[in-house]
Amino acid sequence: MARLAKKKAAHAAKKPSGKSRGSSSSFDLRRFFASPVLWRFLIVAGLGYGIYWASPHAYLWSQGVATTTLRSLGYGIIITAIAVGGVVFLIWRGFKPFLRHWNHWLGAAAFLTAVWALLAFFYTSEGIWSEASLGGYAGQGLLHSPDIIGALRVAGFALLGFLLVTPRGTVRAFKAGGKGLFLALRGAWRMLRGRHTVPVDVRQVEEAATPEAPEPLQAGAEAQPVNQPPKAAKAEPKAEAKPAASAPAETIWRKLASKSVLTPSGWQLPAPDTLEKGSEKVVAHADNNKRAKLIEEALSSYGVEAKVVEINVGPAVTQFGVEPGWDRKFKEIKEKDGDGNVTVRHEEVSRTRVKVERIASLANDLALNLGASTLRIEAPIPGKSVVGIEVPNTVSGVVTLRSVVESSAFQKVKARSRLALALGKAAGGEAVAADLAKMPHLLIAGATGSGKTVCLNTIIASILMYNTPQDVQFLMVDPKRVELVAFNSIPHLVAPVVVESEKSVDVLHWLIGEMDRRYEIFGKVSVRNIEGFHEKQPGMAMPYLVLVVDELADLMMTASDEVERLLCRLAQLARATGIHLVVATQRPSVDVITGLIKANFPTRISFAVTSQVDSRTILDSVGAEKLLGRGDMLFMPTDAAKPRRVQGCFISDQEIEKVVFFWNSQQGLVTPIKVKDFTAANPGAEGGPEDPMLAAARRLAQEHRHISASFLQRRLGVGYARAAHLMDLLEKEKGKDDDDGEAEGTEAG
């Protein structure tokens, strides 16, 4: 039996295969054109068509074959001879030239047809072609009619020839012609519009459109109507006039003032051209495909079946969506064939999905195979059945604030809220925007140089781009003295930027007083929040208040107990009154970001930190320690289960200067609250109610010979700022008593 099987196999090997190199199962175009059956059919069809075409003109044949041929074809007989010669040449070469350059042959046929039809436009006065044209009756048939339609036919044949011979060149020529026509029409439209436009003096526009900036709300002041026209600015002495800007700044203002948007209140909003439009770098797709293959091979080498199903290219990182495969279990089955030989086959018994933890545990191994500095695995991506592997790009791009502000995501948020924030772009390249009113407070943390201050600047700038001082006002605390002082002259500020940590407690006390005052107003008009107040009282001005703190650690070191208590009370109650907090710190430790502060700041942003402990402190999860820095952050909104990786926006110092100068150039009389006015809301301050702890401090001063601020802080359980204030009050009382004693002794003498 075995010998018979070998003979059959040898006999089958000698037979020619059905799918040899010469005869492919697929359609062979060269063999089709070279087949005799096709040419016989074409010859018969040509003869039949010739008889059909010549039958109406049978009288021509009586005048002679030569005369009839010339009258029918005209000079096209030359074209016919060229065509016949080309066909003979193709048949002789087996149609190989046609198969290699078929577009050139068809293009030449289109050109010859255009020339033949063009000959039909011309006639002779005498001779054979006096009745027919130089192209003969055949040329007249191709032309159809010697008018504009015929000209279009000739142009169509010529264009078809150009497209077939040089397709790319023709497309480029059409693009160049269309672009030139567009530029010519645009130039003509601009010239026409410029003739009907009356030239306007920019200085007159500035003087007419510059209103008097409204005074900010103070504690105990009533709300003022919004829709009143701005008052004329009073004459001021030269010493108090607005600072003269430099020549470049004046040039910038004149360029941007004509593009700004004039609001009903008289203020102008800056144009988008105020911000710079940077160029984003494009990542090569070939590199991403190569890295995707490396990821699959690396996972396969560790026994994990997975496949990259999507690639999302971001400005700083590229996210590879990996779909987990199957863990298969096989059973070995041994069988005997007819000859008694034992064969082994494997049969699949069961299969389960690869666990996500197995892929997440291979982060360091994948970073080694990809040659990446750091690698973050998001397992799984929210809303998708894939695991995200985020790999840094070889060339990192910059996300400009203008690119996010002009995106549809930001415009949707801005349409329903005044506190729209431009944050940046996600790992997939989509713009990310948020609403500060829905947060309702924001906590930012990160190491030095990770991008916190730039994030604060972009948040402030995105609000300044679309809100007037009657819509939003700011309170800024900058213990560093160099980060937020650039905004010190904008009319949106309730008071100059506070740079002393001791006075920040007074700012928080003033905010609480303002919050209580607004709640009293809401109670009088029977509304619950600031949105209801604006709907019920559309003519009353109650702007949103945003407190920006650049370094929370300095405030906590000054008076940790009092700052924590005041921040938590504002975070719990101030949302309805339109007061929102944006707090940043570079030390995300438990003594700065306490559990009570974290509970009242549900929306958080973490930039690159140094350890997993800091990441857990700010986000309650790890991952921030693997960020790249320079704006790379994890955004944790209130309605998300996991943080979202975002490349933050970048705003340069020149852009900040232009925005600040734009607002500073149109502010009139602005009377900000002085820092000393904040102390009016602080209990125990001069002009306010007496501090309840003052009596206890007096008793301690009587019981002990020497006391200090730290002593009062320990014994009374208050913050250092309040204890120091109590010490000042005790010293003033002691000095007053000494003065009274000296006065009595003088009178007695």
Order of alpha helices (4+ residues) and beta strands (2+ residues): alpha-alpha-alpha-alpha-alpha-alpha-alpha-alpha-alpha-alpha-alpha-alpha-beta-alpha-beta-beta-alpha-beta-beta-beta-beta-alpha-alpha-beta-beta-alpha-alpha-beta-beta-beta-alpha-beta-alpha-alpha-beta-beta-alpha-beta-alpha-beta-alpha-beta-beta-alpha-alpha-alpha-alpha-alpha
